[in-house]
Amino acid sequence: MKELLLYLAKNLVDDPEAVTVTESKDAGETVLELRVAPGDMGKVIGRQGRIAREIRTIVKTVAQRTGEKVTVEIMD
């Protein structure tokens, strides 16, 4: 899931080198923390959070197919 999130985020932003994803486990759930350059934050979130919502939907859908539970958090 980490690679999928990296791929999605790097293709949305102007500075793909600044994209990082940190993975941690919490009570049987995987938490992916996405960090991007401050100038690219709007591109990852989108208008009214639409892009962020779609990123979360894609990652959760792929995770469900493998039986995992994944949460995506976009960090400042």
URWOTA-V827805 format. One record per backbone hydrogen bond with DSSP energy under -1.0 kcal/mol. NH is the residue of the N-H (numbers start at 1). CO is the residue of the C=O. Records with the same first field share a line. If there is no record, write none. Layout:
NH->CO ; CO
This chain:
5->1
6->2
7->3
8->4
9->5
10->6
11->7
12->9
13->9
18->15
19->16
20->35
22->33
24->31
26->29
29->26
30->69
31->24
32->71
33->22
34->73
35->20
40->37
44->40
45->41
46->42
49->46
50->47
52->45
53->49
54->50
55->51
56->52
57->53
58->54
59->55
60->56
61->57
62->58
63->59
64->60
65->61
68->63
71->30
73->32
75->34
